[in-house]
Amino acid sequence: MRDVIGKYAQAFDDKNADALRQLWPSMGEKYAEYKKSFDNAKAQHLEVTIQTVQISDDGQQATVATSVMTNYTPKGSKMMKRSDQAQFDLVKQNGTWVIRNVR
C-alpha cells in the first residue's frame, strides 16, 4: 500500500498521467483533467503522509487516510502551496494494490 501511495506522489512529481492511470485504472474522466493540469504545470511536487490504514477482514480492500502537501507552479505564474486531507480507497487486483478512488 505504501508503495502505491509513493508511486502516486511520484506520478504527480513527474507530471505523468499515464503512470497515474496505471496505479488508478478506474480513474475514468479524471485522466484528462490530470493530463491537462500536468501539461499546464511548470513544476509540481506532492508529499503524501500516511496517517491511518484500515484493511478489510479479507485483506482485499484498504482505506488509507493521508495528509497531502502540494506545491504547484503553473507555467508563467508563481508557486502555489496547498495542504489537504485525502483518503485513498485501495483494492487488490491480481495480488497487487491499486487505487479505486481518491477523495
Wavefront OBJ file of the C-alpha trace (Angstrom):
o trace
v 0.000 0.000 0.000
v 2.760 2.424 0.874
v 4.373 1.663 -2.472
v 1.192 2.618 -4.358
v 0.862 5.886 -2.416
v 4.534 6.661 -3.085
v 4.136 5.968 -6.796
v 1.015 8.166 -6.823
v 3.057 11.093 -5.463
v 5.872 10.332 -7.923
v 3.424 10.431 -10.868
v 2.482 13.978 -9.811
v 6.131 14.992 -9.445
v 6.832 13.554 -12.908
v 3.617 15.109 -14.309
v 2.837 11.655 -15.737
v -0.886 10.988 -16.187
v -0.175 7.586 -17.759
v 1.728 6.409 -14.668
v -1.147 7.691 -12.540
v -3.643 5.701 -14.599
v -1.599 2.511 -14.105
v -1.994 2.951 -10.337
v -5.632 4.037 -10.658
v -7.101 2.083 -13.590
v -10.679 3.137 -12.786
v -9.935 6.888 -12.824
v -12.020 7.373 -15.987
v -12.585 11.015 -16.978
v -10.194 12.249 -14.292
v -7.337 11.151 -16.570
v -7.996 14.049 -18.969
v -8.245 16.511 -16.062
v -4.915 15.407 -14.602
v -3.248 15.374 -18.025
v -4.359 18.970 -18.649
v -3.198 20.059 -15.188
v 0.183 18.383 -15.694
v 0.568 19.967 -19.147
v -0.113 23.408 -17.633
v 2.403 22.946 -14.810
v 5.933 24.251 -14.911
v 6.638 22.213 -11.781
v 4.715 20.158 -9.273
v 5.586 18.337 -6.087
v 3.311 16.204 -3.939
v 4.174 14.993 -0.447
v 1.774 12.396 0.930
v 1.962 11.406 4.598
v 0.034 8.312 5.638
v -1.927 8.833 8.843
v -4.001 5.658 9.214
v -4.525 2.409 7.325
v -7.617 0.226 7.652
v -7.577 -3.168 5.919
v -10.731 -5.191 5.328
v -11.093 -8.543 7.082
v -10.476 -10.398 3.817
v -7.321 -8.342 3.118
v -8.586 -7.319 -0.324
v -9.515 -3.691 0.369
v -7.945 -0.862 2.339
v -8.661 2.727 3.247
v -5.655 4.973 3.752
v -6.100 8.395 5.353
v -3.370 10.873 4.418
v -2.294 14.468 4.590
v -1.157 15.914 1.261
v 1.119 18.901 0.730
v 1.099 20.201 -2.843
v 3.464 22.695 -4.454
v 2.119 23.597 -7.901
v 3.752 26.088 -10.255
v 1.655 26.883 -13.336
v 3.555 27.973 -16.429
v 4.073 31.718 -16.229
v 2.946 32.027 -12.583
v 4.233 31.762 -9.046
v 4.218 28.576 -6.992
v 1.034 27.811 -5.092
v 1.101 25.734 -1.900
v -1.806 23.733 -0.622
v -2.417 21.364 2.272
v -5.273 18.857 2.199
v -6.524 15.629 3.668
v -7.096 12.769 1.227
v -8.499 9.294 1.592
v -7.314 6.546 -0.737
v -9.563 3.556 -1.309
v -7.375 0.665 -2.441
v -8.275 -2.763 -3.736
v -6.146 -5.782 -4.590
v -6.203 -6.808 -8.253
v -4.242 -9.910 -9.196
v -2.369 -9.682 -5.900
v -1.369 -6.017 -6.383
v -2.797 -2.962 -4.651
v -4.375 -0.383 -6.973
v -6.311 2.793 -6.275
v -10.076 2.540 -6.589
v -10.817 6.107 -5.539
v -9.221 9.202 -4.022
v -11.360 11.641 -2.079
l 1 2 3 4 5 6 7 8 9 10 11 12 13 14 15 16 17 18 19 20 21 22 23 24 25 26 27 28 29 30 31 32 33 34 35 36 37 38 39 40 41 42 43 44 45 46 47 48 49 50 51 52 53 54 55 56 57 58 59 60 61 62 63 64 65 66 67 68 69 70 71 72 73 74 75 76 77 78 79 80 81 82 83 84 85 86 87 88 89 90 91 92 93 94 95 96 97 98 99 100 101 102 103
